[in-house]
Amino acid sequence: MERKMNNIAEEIINYQKDNDIPDTLLAFKLHFSVEELHNIKSMEKSPSQDEVNIIKEILG
């Protein structure tokens, strides 16, 4: 069954594509581990509200 991508995961992926930023650099900017970023992008983990706020602040 195909899962619909959540908004935050889609925003992260689009930001990375538009700005040519690899996971390691974005994780560094967010102060997340690469594993945390991967889990959010793959929707294995739902980010907390604090994490969402950090992501939105960095992504603009």
mmJSON file of the N, C-alpha and C atoms, coordinates in Angstrom:
{"data_MODEL":{"atom_site":{
"group_PDB":["ATOM","ATOM","ATOM","ATOM","ATOM","ATOM","ATOM","ATOM","ATOM","ATOM","ATOM","ATOM","ATOM","ATOM","ATOM","ATOM","ATOM","ATOM","ATOM","ATOM","ATOM","ATOM","ATOM","ATOM","ATOM","ATOM","ATOM","ATOM","ATOM","ATOM","ATOM","ATOM","ATOM","ATOM","ATOM","ATOM","ATOM","ATOM","ATOM","ATOM","ATOM","ATOM","ATOM","ATOM","ATOM","ATOM","ATOM","ATOM","ATOM","ATOM","ATOM","ATOM","ATOM","ATOM","ATOM","ATOM","ATOM","ATOM","ATOM","ATOM","ATOM","ATOM","ATOM","ATOM","ATOM","ATOM","ATOM","ATOM","ATOM","ATOM","ATOM","ATOM","ATOM","ATOM","ATOM","ATOM","ATOM","ATOM","ATOM","ATOM","ATOM","ATOM","ATOM","ATOM","ATOM","ATOM","ATOM","ATOM","ATOM","ATOM","ATOM","ATOM","ATOM","ATOM","ATOM","ATOM","ATOM","ATOM","ATOM","ATOM","ATOM","ATOM","ATOM","ATOM","ATOM","ATOM","ATOM","ATOM","ATOM","ATOM","ATOM","ATOM","ATOM","ATOM","ATOM","ATOM","ATOM","ATOM","ATOM","ATOM","ATOM","ATOM","ATOM","ATOM","ATOM","ATOM","ATOM","ATOM","ATOM","ATOM","ATOM","ATOM","ATOM","ATOM","ATOM","ATOM","ATOM","ATOM","ATOM","ATOM","ATOM","ATOM","ATOM","ATOM","ATOM","ATOM","ATOM","ATOM","ATOM","ATOM","ATOM","ATOM","ATOM","ATOM","ATOM","ATOM","ATOM","ATOM","ATOM","ATOM","ATOM","ATOM","ATOM","ATOM","ATOM","ATOM","ATOM","ATOM","ATOM","ATOM","ATOM","ATOM","ATOM","ATOM","ATOM","ATOM","ATOM","ATOM","ATOM","ATOM"],
"id":[1,2,3,4,5,6,7,8,9,10,11,12,13,14,15,16,17,18,19,20,21,22,23,24,25,26,27,28,29,30,31,32,33,34,35,36,37,38,39,40,41,42,43,44,45,46,47,48,49,50,51,52,53,54,55,56,57,58,59,60,61,62,63,64,65,66,67,68,69,70,71,72,73,74,75,76,77,78,79,80,81,82,83,84,85,86,87,88,89,90,91,92,93,94,95,96,97,98,99,100,101,102,103,104,105,106,107,108,109,110,111,112,113,114,115,116,117,118,119,120,121,122,123,124,125,126,127,128,129,130,131,132,133,134,135,136,137,138,139,140,141,142,143,144,145,146,147,148,149,150,151,152,153,154,155,156,157,158,159,160,161,162,163,164,165,166,167,168,169,170,171,172,173,174,175,176,177,178,179,180],
"type_symbol":["N","C","C","N","C","C","N","C","C","N","C","C","N","C","C","N","C","C","N","C","C","N","C","C","N","C","C","N","C","C","N","C","C","N","C","C","N","C","C","N","C","C","N","C","C","N","C","C","N","C","C","N","C","C","N","C","C","N","C","C","N","C","C","N","C","C","N","C","C","N","C","C","N","C","C","N","C","C","N","C","C","N","C","C","N","C","C","N","C","C","N","C","C","N","C","C","N","C","C","N","C","C","N","C","C","N","C","C","N","C","C","N","C","C","N","C","C","N","C","C","N","C","C","N","C","C","N","C","C","N","C","C","N","C","C","N","C","C","N","C","C","N","C","C","N","C","C","N","C","C","N","C","C","N","C","C","N","C","C","N","C","C","N","C","C","N","C","C","N","C","C","N","C","C","N","C","C","N","C","C"],
"label_atom_id":["N","CA","C","N","CA","C","N","CA","C","N","CA","C","N","CA","C","N","CA","C","N","CA","C","N","CA","C","N","CA","C","N","CA","C","N","CA","C","N","CA","C","N","CA","C","N","CA","C","N","CA","C","N","CA","C","N","CA","C","N","CA","C","N","CA","C","N","CA","C","N","CA","C","N","CA","C","N","CA","C","N","CA","C","N","CA","C","N","CA","C","N","CA","C","N","CA","C","N","CA","C","N","CA","C","N","CA","C","N","CA","C","N","CA","C","N","CA","C","N","CA","C","N","CA","C","N","CA","C","N","CA","C","N","CA","C","N","CA","C","N","CA","C","N","CA","C","N","CA","C","N","CA","C","N","CA","C","N","CA","C","N","CA","C","N","CA","C","N","CA","C","N","CA","C","N","CA","C","N","CA","C","N","CA","C","N","CA","C","N","CA","C","N","CA","C","N","CA","C","N","CA","C","N","CA","C","N","CA","C"],
"label_alt_id":[null,null,null,null,null,null,null,null,null,null,null,null,null,null,null,null,null,null,null,null,null,null,null,null,null,null,null,null,null,null,null,null,null,null,null,null,null,null,null,null,null,null,null,null,null,null,null,null,null,null,null,null,null,null,null,null,null,null,null,null,null,null,null,null,null,null,null,null,null,null,null,null,null,null,null,null,null,null,null,null,null,null,null,null,null,null,null,null,null,null,null,null,null,null,null,null,null,null,null,null,null,null,null,null,null,null,null,null,null,null,null,null,null,null,null,null,null,null,null,null,null,null,null,null,null,null,null,null,null,null,null,null,null,null,null,null,null,null,null,null,null,null,null,null,null,null,null,null,null,null,null,null,null,null,null,null,null,null,null,null,null,null,null,null,null,null,null,null,null,null,null,null,null,null,null,null,null,null,null,null],
"label_comp_id":["MET","MET","MET","GLU","GLU","GLU","ARG","ARG","ARG","LYS","LYS","LYS","MET","MET","MET","ASN","ASN","ASN","ASN","ASN","ASN","ILE","ILE","ILE","ALA","ALA","ALA","GLU","GLU","GLU","GLU","GLU","GLU","ILE","ILE","ILE","ILE","ILE","ILE","ASN","ASN","ASN","TYR","TYR","TYR","GLN","GLN","GLN","LYS","LYS","LYS","ASP","ASP","ASP","ASN","ASN","ASN","ASP","ASP","ASP","ILE","ILE","ILE","PRO","PRO","PRO","ASP","ASP","ASP","THR","THR","THR","LEU","LEU","LEU","LEU","LEU","LEU","ALA","ALA","ALA","PHE","PHE","PHE","LYS","LYS","LYS","LEU","LEU","LEU","HIS","HIS","HIS","PHE","PHE","PHE","SER","SER","SER","VAL","VAL","VAL","GLU","GLU","GLU","GLU","GLU","GLU","LEU","LEU","LEU","HIS","HIS","HIS","ASN","ASN","ASN","ILE","ILE","ILE","LYS","LYS","LYS","SER","SER","SER","MET","MET","MET","GLU","GLU","GLU","LYS","LYS","LYS","SER","SER","SER","PRO","PRO","PRO","SER","SER","SER","GLN","GLN","GLN","ASP","ASP","ASP","GLU","GLU","GLU","VAL","VAL","VAL","ASN","ASN","ASN","ILE","ILE","ILE","ILE","ILE","ILE","LYS","LYS","LYS","GLU","GLU","GLU","ILE","ILE","ILE","LEU","LEU","LEU","GLY","GLY","GLY"],
"label_asym_id":["A","A","A","A","A","A","A","A","A","A","A","A","A","A","A","A","A","A","A","A","A","A","A","A","A","A","A","A","A","A","A","A","A","A","A","A","A","A","A","A","A","A","A","A","A","A","A","A","A","A","A","A","A","A","A","A","A","A","A","A","A","A","A","A","A","A","A","A","A","A","A","A","A","A","A","A","A","A","A","A","A","A","A","A","A","A","A","A","A","A","A","A","A","A","A","A","A","A","A","A","A","A","A","A","A","A","A","A","A","A","A","A","A","A","A","A","A","A","A","A","A","A","A","A","A","A","A","A","A","A","A","A","A","A","A","A","A","A","A","A","A","A","A","A","A","A","A","A","A","A","A","A","A","A","A","A","A","A","A","A","A","A","A","A","A","A","A","A","A","A","A","A","A","A","A","A","A","A","A","A"],
"label_entity_id":["1","1","1","1","1","1","1","1","1","1","1","1","1","1","1","1","1","1","1","1","1","1","1","1","1","1","1","1","1","1","1","1","1","1","1","1","1","1","1","1","1","1","1","1","1","1","1","1","1","1","1","1","1","1","1","1","1","1","1","1","1","1","1","1","1","1","1","1","1","1","1","1","1","1","1","1","1","1","1","1","1","1","1","1","1","1","1","1","1","1","1","1","1","1","1","1","1","1","1","1","1","1","1","1","1","1","1","1","1","1","1","1","1","1","1","1","1","1","1","1","1","1","1","1","1","1","1","1","1","1","1","1","1","1","1","1","1","1","1","1","1","1","1","1","1","1","1","1","1","1","1","1","1","1","1","1","1","1","1","1","1","1","1","1","1","1","1","1","1","1","1","1","1","1","1","1","1","1","1","1"],
"label_seq_id":[1,1,1,2,2,2,3,3,3,4,4,4,5,5,5,6,6,6,7,7,7,8,8,8,9,9,9,10,10,10,11,11,11,12,12,12,13,13,13,14,14,14,15,15,15,16,16,16,17,17,17,18,18,18,19,19,19,20,20,20,21,21,21,22,22,22,23,23,23,24,24,24,25,25,25,26,26,26,27,27,27,28,28,28,29,29,29,30,30,30,31,31,31,32,32,32,33,33,33,34,34,34,35,35,35,36,36,36,37,37,37,38,38,38,39,39,39,40,40,40,41,41,41,42,42,42,43,43,43,44,44,44,45,45,45,46,46,46,47,47,47,48,48,48,49,49,49,50,50,50,51,51,51,52,52,52,53,53,53,54,54,54,55,55,55,56,56,56,57,57,57,58,58,58,59,59,59,60,60,60],
"pdbx_PDB_ins_code":[null,null,null,null,null,null,null,null,null,null,null,null,null,null,null,null,null,null,null,null,null,null,null,null,null,null,null,null,null,null,null,null,null,null,null,null,null,null,null,null,null,null,null,null,null,null,null,null,null,null,null,null,null,null,null,null,null,null,null,null,null,null,null,null,null,null,null,null,null,null,null,null,null,null,null,null,null,null,null,null,null,null,null,null,null,null,null,null,null,null,null,null,null,null,null,null,null,null,null,null,null,null,null,null,null,null,null,null,null,null,null,null,null,null,null,null,null,null,null,null,null,null,null,null,null,null,null,null,null,null,null,null,null,null,null,null,null,null,null,null,null,null,null,null,null,null,null,null,null,null,null,null,null,null,null,null,null,null,null,null,null,null,null,null,null,null,null,null,null,null,null,null,null,null,null,null,null,null,null,null],
"Cartn_x":[0.837,0.0,0.89,0.561,1.347,0.889,1.869,1.549,1.674,0.76,0.852,1.916,2.779,3.855,3.275,3.744,3.25,3.903,3.299,3.746,5.179,5.571,6.912,7.966,7.715,8.65,8.772,7.65,7.647,8.388,8.182,8.878,10.391,10.822,12.257,12.838,12.187,12.693,12.743,11.69,11.672,12.754,12.949,14.004,15.372,15.602,16.894,17.094,16.049,16.158,16.422,15.644,15.754,17.094,17.68,18.917,20.143,19.961,21.052,21.813,21.065,21.64,21.535,22.654,22.611,22.084,21.69,21.149,22.105,23.39,24.345,24.398,24.404,24.45,23.147,22.024,20.752,20.602,20.993,20.938,21.798,22.967,23.853,23.179,22.562,21.886,20.716,20.028,18.868,19.248,20.506,20.977,20.276,20.017,19.447,20.533,20.393,21.284,20.773,21.652,21.245,20.141,20.25,19.235,17.872,17.853,16.59,15.982,16.812,16.34,15.793,16.502,16.037,14.699,14.558,13.305,12.138,12.385,11.322,10.971,11.981,11.737,11.026,11.357,10.737,9.424,9.064,7.842,7.833,9.018,9.134,8.893,9.145,8.994,8.244,7.274,6.603,7.368,7.728,8.479,7.611,8.238,7.532,7.251,6.413,6.112,7.366,8.242,9.504,10.351,10.414,11.182,10.575,9.248,8.575,8.915,8.894,9.228,10.65,11.586,12.989,13.108,12.458,12.504,11.959,10.803,10.177,11.026,11.675,12.542,13.729,14.37,15.542,15.164,14.057,13.659,13.094,12.674,12.177,10.751],
"Cartn_y":[-1.17,0.0,1.244,2.172,3.4,4.404,4.986,6.002,7.373,8.26,9.644,10.354,11.072,11.765,12.897,12.999,14.093,15.401,16.506,17.825,18.14,17.825,18.194,17.402,16.123,15.308,15.86,16.225,16.79,18.132,18.964,20.254,20.058,19.1,18.833,18.38,17.435,16.89,17.969,18.766,19.848,20.884,21.223,22.172,21.634,20.368,19.768,19.762,19.438,19.439,20.843,21.804,23.183,23.827,23.424,24.056,23.152,21.966,21.005,20.776,20.451,20.247,18.771,18.127,16.709,16.556,15.347,15.063,15.456,15.198,15.488,16.976,17.822,19.271,19.773,19.288,19.728,19.256,18.042,17.547,18.419,18.8,19.677,21.021,21.607,22.894,22.808,21.663,21.476,21.041,20.656,20.085,18.761,17.989,16.65,15.679,14.43,13.419,13.083,12.536,12.144,11.09,10.202,9.16,9.768,10.799,11.468,12.094,12.752,13.372,12.319,11.206,10.125,9.583,9.416,8.882,9.825,11.109,12.086,12.082,12.071,12.071,10.81,9.674,8.407,8.152,9.066,8.995,7.809,7.345,6.317,6.948,8.254,8.998,10.28,10.598,11.888,12.888,14.023,15.005,15.629,15.967,16.688,18.104,18.812,20.191,21.056,20.818,21.556,21.291,20.028,19.681,20.336,20.329,20.977,22.468,23.105,24.532,24.799,23.952,24.1,23.935,22.907,22.631,23.826,24.322,25.442,26.704,26.91,28.081,28.005,26.847,26.681,26.693,26.044,25.967,27.283,28.134,29.452,29.455],
"Cartn_z":[0.0,0.0,0.0,-0.852,-0.974,0.08,0.764,1.769,1.145,1.519,1.058,1.895,1.245,1.952,2.786,4.05,4.881,4.447,4.85,4.388,4.776,6.003,6.448,5.681,5.437,4.657,3.233,2.66,1.313,1.273,2.285,2.357,2.436,3.251,3.39,2.066,1.431,0.165,-0.912,-1.011,-2.013,-1.733,-0.469,-0.087,-0.496,-0.227,-0.59,-2.103,-2.848,-4.311,-4.848,-4.343,-4.834,-4.488,-3.365,-2.899,-2.986,-3.549,-3.722,-2.411,-1.356,-0.025,0.346,0.639,1.042,2.48,2.803,4.139,5.25,5.058,6.133,6.457,5.452,5.679,6.298,5.802,6.355,7.804,8.091,9.469,10.375,9.91,10.674,10.957,9.92,10.079,11.053,11.056,11.92,13.334,13.516,14.783,15.085,14.004,14.094,13.677,14.081,13.525,12.115,11.297,9.947,10.039,11.016,11.191,11.515,12.369,12.696,11.442,10.653,9.415,8.462,8.31,7.431,7.907,9.218,9.76,9.537,9.621,9.359,7.877,7.018,5.573,5.109,5.715,5.313,6.044,6.933,7.726,8.683,9.052,10.082,11.447,11.541,12.791,12.483,13.316,13.203,14.055,13.481,14.266,15.349,16.456,17.518,17.03,17.763,17.38,17.425,18.39,18.462,17.221,16.8,15.6,14.363,14.269,13.139,13.112,14.268,14.342,13.879,14.289,13.882,12.369,11.844,10.393,9.629,10.027,9.312,9.402,10.547,10.71,9.757,9.674,8.82,7.339,7.0,5.589,5.084,5.999,5.622,5.305],
"occupancy":[1.0,1.0,1.0,1.0,1.0,1.0,1.0,1.0,1.0,1.0,1.0,1.0,1.0,1.0,1.0,1.0,1.0,1.0,1.0,1.0,1.0,1.0,1.0,1.0,1.0,1.0,1.0,1.0,1.0,1.0,1.0,1.0,1.0,1.0,1.0,1.0,1.0,1.0,1.0,1.0,1.0,1.0,1.0,1.0,1.0,1.0,1.0,1.0,1.0,1.0,1.0,1.0,1.0,1.0,1.0,1.0,1.0,1.0,1.0,1.0,1.0,1.0,1.0,1.0,1.0,1.0,1.0,1.0,1.0,1.0,1.0,1.0,1.0,1.0,1.0,1.0,1.0,1.0,1.0,1.0,1.0,1.0,1.0,1.0,1.0,1.0,1.0,1.0,1.0,1.0,1.0,1.0,1.0,1.0,1.0,1.0,1.0,1.0,1.0,1.0,1.0,1.0,1.0,1.0,1.0,1.0,1.0,1.0,1.0,1.0,1.0,1.0,1.0,1.0,1.0,1.0,1.0,1.0,1.0,1.0,1.0,1.0,1.0,1.0,1.0,1.0,1.0,1.0,1.0,1.0,1.0,1.0,1.0,1.0,1.0,1.0,1.0,1.0,1.0,1.0,1.0,1.0,1.0,1.0,1.0,1.0,1.0,1.0,1.0,1.0,1.0,1.0,1.0,1.0,1.0,1.0,1.0,1.0,1.0,1.0,1.0,1.0,1.0,1.0,1.0,1.0,1.0,1.0,1.0,1.0,1.0,1.0,1.0,1.0,1.0,1.0,1.0,1.0,1.0,1.0],
"B_iso_or_equiv":[0.0,0.0,0.0,0.0,0.0,0.0,0.0,0.0,0.0,0.0,0.0,0.0,0.0,0.0,0.0,0.0,0.0,0.0,0.0,0.0,0.0,0.0,0.0,0.0,0.0,0.0,0.0,0.0,0.0,0.0,0.0,0.0,0.0,0.0,0.0,0.0,0.0,0.0,0.0,0.0,0.0,0.0,0.0,0.0,0.0,0.0,0.0,0.0,0.0,0.0,0.0,0.0,0.0,0.0,0.0,0.0,0.0,0.0,0.0,0.0,0.0,0.0,0.0,0.0,0.0,0.0,0.0,0.0,0.0,0.0,0.0,0.0,0.0,0.0,0.0,0.0,0.0,0.0,0.0,0.0,0.0,0.0,0.0,0.0,0.0,0.0,0.0,0.0,0.0,0.0,0.0,0.0,0.0,0.0,0.0,0.0,0.0,0.0,0.0,0.0,0.0,0.0,0.0,0.0,0.0,0.0,0.0,0.0,0.0,0.0,0.0,0.0,0.0,0.0,0.0,0.0,0.0,0.0,0.0,0.0,0.0,0.0,0.0,0.0,0.0,0.0,0.0,0.0,0.0,0.0,0.0,0.0,0.0,0.0,0.0,0.0,0.0,0.0,0.0,0.0,0.0,0.0,0.0,0.0,0.0,0.0,0.0,0.0,0.0,0.0,0.0,0.0,0.0,0.0,0.0,0.0,0.0,0.0,0.0,0.0,0.0,0.0,0.0,0.0,0.0,0.0,0.0,0.0,0.0,0.0,0.0,0.0,0.0,0.0,0.0,0.0,0.0,0.0,0.0,0.0],
"pdbx_formal_charge":[null,null,null,null,null,null,null,null,null,null,null,null,null,null,null,null,null,null,null,null,null,null,null,null,null,null,null,null,null,null,null,null,null,null,null,null,null,null,null,null,null,null,null,null,null,null,null,null,null,null,null,null,null,null,null,null,null,null,null,null,null,null,null,null,null,null,null,null,null,null,null,null,null,null,null,null,null,null,null,null,null,null,null,null,null,null,null,null,null,null,null,null,null,null,null,null,null,null,null,null,null,null,null,null,null,null,null,null,null,null,null,null,null,null,null,null,null,null,null,null,null,null,null,null,null,null,null,null,null,null,null,null,null,null,null,null,null,null,null,null,null,null,null,null,null,null,null,null,null,null,null,null,null,null,null,null,null,null,null,null,null,null,null,null,null,null,null,null,null,null,null,null,null,null,null,null,null,null,null,null],
"auth_seq_id":[1,1,1,2,2,2,3,3,3,4,4,4,5,5,5,6,6,6,7,7,7,8,8,8,9,9,9,10,10,10,11,11,11,12,12,12,13,13,13,14,14,14,15,15,15,16,16,16,17,17,17,18,18,18,19,19,19,20,20,20,21,21,21,22,22,22,23,23,23,24,24,24,25,25,25,26,26,26,27,27,27,28,28,28,29,29,29,30,30,30,31,31,31,32,32,32,33,33,33,34,34,34,35,35,35,36,36,36,37,37,37,38,38,38,39,39,39,40,40,40,41,41,41,42,42,42,43,43,43,44,44,44,45,45,45,46,46,46,47,47,47,48,48,48,49,49,49,50,50,50,51,51,51,52,52,52,53,53,53,54,54,54,55,55,55,56,56,56,57,57,57,58,58,58,59,59,59,60,60,60],
"auth_comp_id":["MET","MET","MET","GLU","GLU","GLU","ARG","ARG","ARG","LYS","LYS","LYS","MET","MET","MET","ASN","ASN","ASN","ASN","ASN","ASN","ILE","ILE","ILE","ALA","ALA","ALA","GLU","GLU","GLU","GLU","GLU","GLU","ILE","ILE","ILE","ILE","ILE","ILE","ASN","ASN","ASN","TYR","TYR","TYR","GLN","GLN","GLN","LYS","LYS","LYS","ASP","ASP","ASP","ASN","ASN","ASN","ASP","ASP","ASP","ILE","ILE","ILE","PRO","PRO","PRO","ASP","ASP","ASP","THR","THR","THR","LEU","LEU","LEU","LEU","LEU","LEU","ALA","ALA","ALA","PHE","PHE","PHE","LYS","LYS","LYS","LEU","LEU","LEU","HIS","HIS","HIS","PHE","PHE","PHE","SER","SER","SER","VAL","VAL","VAL","GLU","GLU","GLU","GLU","GLU","GLU","LEU","LEU","LEU","HIS","HIS","HIS","ASN","ASN","ASN","ILE","ILE","ILE","LYS","LYS","LYS","SER","SER","SER","MET","MET","MET","GLU","GLU","GLU","LYS","LYS","LYS","SER","SER","SER","PRO","PRO","PRO","SER","SER","SER","GLN","GLN","GLN","ASP","ASP","ASP","GLU","GLU","GLU","VAL","VAL","VAL","ASN","ASN","ASN","ILE","ILE","ILE","ILE","ILE","ILE","LYS","LYS","LYS","GLU","GLU","GLU","ILE","ILE","ILE","LEU","LEU","LEU","GLY","GLY","GLY"],
"auth_asym_id":["A","A","A","A","A","A","A","A","A","A","A","A","A","A","A","A","A","A","A","A","A","A","A","A","A","A","A","A","A","A","A","A","A","A","A","A","A","A","A","A","A","A","A","A","A","A","A","A","A","A","A","A","A","A","A","A","A","A","A","A","A","A","A","A","A","A","A","A","A","A","A","A","A","A","A","A","A","A","A","A","A","A","A","A","A","A","A","A","A","A","A","A","A","A","A","A","A","A","A","A","A","A","A","A","A","A","A","A","A","A","A","A","A","A","A","A","A","A","A","A","A","A","A","A","A","A","A","A","A","A","A","A","A","A","A","A","A","A","A","A","A","A","A","A","A","A","A","A","A","A","A","A","A","A","A","A","A","A","A","A","A","A","A","A","A","A","A","A","A","A","A","A","A","A","A","A","A","A","A","A"],
"auth_atom_id":["N","CA","C","N","CA","C","N","CA","C","N","CA","C","N","CA","C","N","CA","C","N","CA","C","N","CA","C","N","CA","C","N","CA","C","N","CA","C","N","CA","C","N","CA","C","N","CA","C","N","CA","C","N","CA","C","N","CA","C","N","CA","C","N","CA","C","N","CA","C","N","CA","C","N","CA","C","N","CA","C","N","CA","C","N","CA","C","N","CA","C","N","CA","C","N","CA","C","N","CA","C","N","CA","C","N","CA","C","N","CA","C","N","CA","C","N","CA","C","N","CA","C","N","CA","C","N","CA","C","N","CA","C","N","CA","C","N","CA","C","N","CA","C","N","CA","C","N","CA","C","N","CA","C","N","CA","C","N","CA","C","N","CA","C","N","CA","C","N","CA","C","N","CA","C","N","CA","C","N","CA","C","N","CA","C","N","CA","C","N","CA","C","N","CA","C","N","CA","C","N","CA","C","N","CA","C","N","CA","C"],
"pdbx_PDB_model_num":[1,1,1,1,1,1,1,1,1,1,1,1,1,1,1,1,1,1,1,1,1,1,1,1,1,1,1,1,1,1,1,1,1,1,1,1,1,1,1,1,1,1,1,1,1,1,1,1,1,1,1,1,1,1,1,1,1,1,1,1,1,1,1,1,1,1,1,1,1,1,1,1,1,1,1,1,1,1,1,1,1,1,1,1,1,1,1,1,1,1,1,1,1,1,1,1,1,1,1,1,1,1,1,1,1,1,1,1,1,1,1,1,1,1,1,1,1,1,1,1,1,1,1,1,1,1,1,1,1,1,1,1,1,1,1,1,1,1,1,1,1,1,1,1,1,1,1,1,1,1,1,1,1,1,1,1,1,1,1,1,1,1,1,1,1,1,1,1,1,1,1,1,1,1,1,1,1,1,1,1]
}}}
